């Protein structure tokens, strides 16, 4: 039987990856690896819970992948100003907002 303590309820370095658990549930891996993961699941509460989660909410095959791209310069300047100490360069901050919103004086 599994332990009832939640103090150790976390993924350890010895735990199989989420992808390995998913492949195990689909039975598409070598028998030796299947047996190894089955033995691990018998003793690991966290991986057992992760398997239940994967069974209830399987990953979508058509999931949208994220392709990072270069941040536009005005947005980068705005982020740098927001993360910097307050009131260091308000003119640069205002220019960054202007570039993003493309406001004119009459729009403001």
C-alpha positions, 0 to 999 in steps of 0.5 A, spaced: 500 500 500 502 507 498 504 511 504 499 516 506 504 522 508 504 528 503 511 530 505 514 526 500 509 528 494 513 530 489 516 528 482 523 526 484 529 525 479 528 517 479 521 518 477 520 517 469 518 523 465 511 525 463 512 523 456 515 516 459 508 515 463 504 517 457 508 512 453 507 507 458 499 508 458 499 507 451 503 500 451 508 503 446 515 501 449 519 495 450 517 490 455 523 491 460 521 499 460 514 497 461 515 493 467 520 498 470 515 503 470 510 499 473 514 497 479 515 505 480 508 506 479 506 501 485 511 505 490 510 512 487 504 516 489 506 522 485 507 518 479 500 514 480 497 521 481 500 523 474 498 517 471 491 518 473 491 525 470 494 523 464 488 518 463 483 523 465 486 529 460 490 526 455 495 531 451 492 533 445 495 531 438 493 537 435 496 542 440 499 548 438 506 549 439 509 555 441 515 558 437 518 564 440 520 570 436 524 576 437 521 581 442 519 588 438 524 594 440 518 598 443 515 592 447 522 591 450 524 598 451 517 598 455 518 592 459 525 594 461 522 601 463 517 597 467 522 592 471 527 598 472 527 602 478 521 607 478 522 614 475 529 613 472 527 615 465 520 617 464 521 620 457 523 613 454 517 610 458 513 615 454 516 614 448 515 606 448 508 607 450 507 611 444 510 606 439 506 601 442 499 604 442 501 609 436 497 615 439 497 622 437 497 628 442 489 629 440 488 622 441 490 622 448 
